[in-house]
């Protein structure tokens, strides 16, 4: 149907009242915000799964090459580069999780804004007791027992292992064998990831 034909079928507008009720706009806004919040939660799982699949693929590739059976410096340096790439990919994954957490949190604040509007303007009933979350009871953005934090910690653990492995293979490429520094670097990497998460969501 052409636009001009559709326009003829629409009822005439009544100038004495708005064509769209305010409640309809607020309901549409509320539903949109809720959908964005839901999508942010879905994306967190996808981002984490992508990283874990990448790590698993590289580990499977390493196990299939039988590194110890054919020790070659070039092979060690190649694995050092691959694991370094995985550790850098972990940082970008953490940044994505942080952004998704912020997006979710902004959605919750926007929903609370709509709830506060109704609470202030509807006087016939007390709506405050109907809502569990409000501006004063929202969870902290960098809450340590949230799903976002656990996913970030999981990525951080794999990233720290990758960073330690990169250092270890680099030492093998130089003809040295030392687990101690690799373990310490991995621990330091993990601590840095947790600090980055909490600092950027402060």
Secondary structure, DSSP 4 states (H G I P E B T S, - for coil): --HHHHHHHSPPP-TTS-SS-HHHHHHHHHHHHHHHHHHHHHHHHHHHHHHHHHHHHHHHHHHHHTGGGG--HHHHHHHHHHHHHHHHHHHHHHHHHHHHHHHHHHHHHHHHHHHHHHHHH--SS--GGG-S--TTTPPPTT-TTSHHHHHHHHHHHHHHHHHHHHHHHHHHHTT---SHHHHHHHHHHHHHHHHHHHHHT-
